[in-house]
Structure formats: structure tokens, C-alpha cells
Amino acid sequence: LGEAGAGQVTKACNQIVVAMTVQAVAEALTLAKKSGVDPAKVRSALLGGFAQSRVLEVHGQRILEGSFQPGFK
């Protein structure tokens, strides 16, 4: 990726994108639930569109299940 340290910067960039995407998924599913719309159906619909992502797929399912155990520390 470039000079020494470029990989660390790239990893930090990845973490920013992933963290913000997890937050967006949580907000979207919360909005659906509080609006009386089935969040599982919303997730399913979003997975079929431009919002589709691995984060929505994996973490969205965990949110629906109420499974908040960290995958790593």
C-alpha cells in the first residue's frame, strides 16, 4: 500500500468504515422496530438492494437475535 505504516493506516480506515456501518445497521433496525415495521423484514429487503453488506448480513442477524457477545477483544 505504500511506505512503512501504510498498512496500519489502511487497517484504521477499515475499522472506521466497519464501525460506522454497524452503527447504521443498528439505527436502521431500531427505526424499523420503533415505527412498527418488522426489523427482520426490513433487513431482508435491504439485503436485496444497494445497502447489502456483510455487516448487515452478519451483525444485522445478531442484532435481531439480541446476541451482543463480542467476537474479539
N, C-alpha and C positions, 0 to 999 in steps of 0.2 A: 504493500500500500504506500510505501514511501520510506522516509528516513526512520531511524530508531524512534520508537514511541508512537508511530502512526497506527499500529495495531491496537494500542491501548486507547487511543482517541476513537478509533472505529468501534471498539467494544463499548465505550461510554455512549457513543451515538446510538448504538443498538439498544442499550439499556433505556435511554430516553424514549425511543420510539415504542418499545415494548411496554414500558410503564404507562405511558400516556394512552396506549391502545387498551390496556387492561382497564384503566380508569374510564375510558369512553364506553367500553362494553358494560361495565358496572352501572354507569349512569343511564345508558340506554335501557337496560333491563329493569332498572329501578323506575324509570319514567313509564315504561310499559305497565309494570305492576301497579303503580300508584294511579295510573289512568284507567285501570280496569281491563287492560288488554293482557292476554296470556303471554308472559315473557318467553315461554318455550316456543310458542308460535312465532313470535317476533324474531327470536334467534334463528329459527328455521328459515324464515323469509329472508333475513339478512344474509344468511349463508349462501343464498342463491343469487345474490346481487354483488354490487361493487364493494360492499362493506365486508365481504367474505375475507376471513383471515384465519390463520392458525390460532391466534389469540381468541377470537370469537368462538372458534370451534372447541378448543380445549378449556379455556378459562370460562367461557360462557356457560358451558355444561357444568363446570364446577360451581359456578355461582348459582345456577338453577338447583343444584343438589344441596347447596348450603355447605359445601366442602371447602373449607378455608385453611386446610393444613398447608404449610409452606412446602414447596418441592425441594428447596435447598435453603441454606442459611448463609 
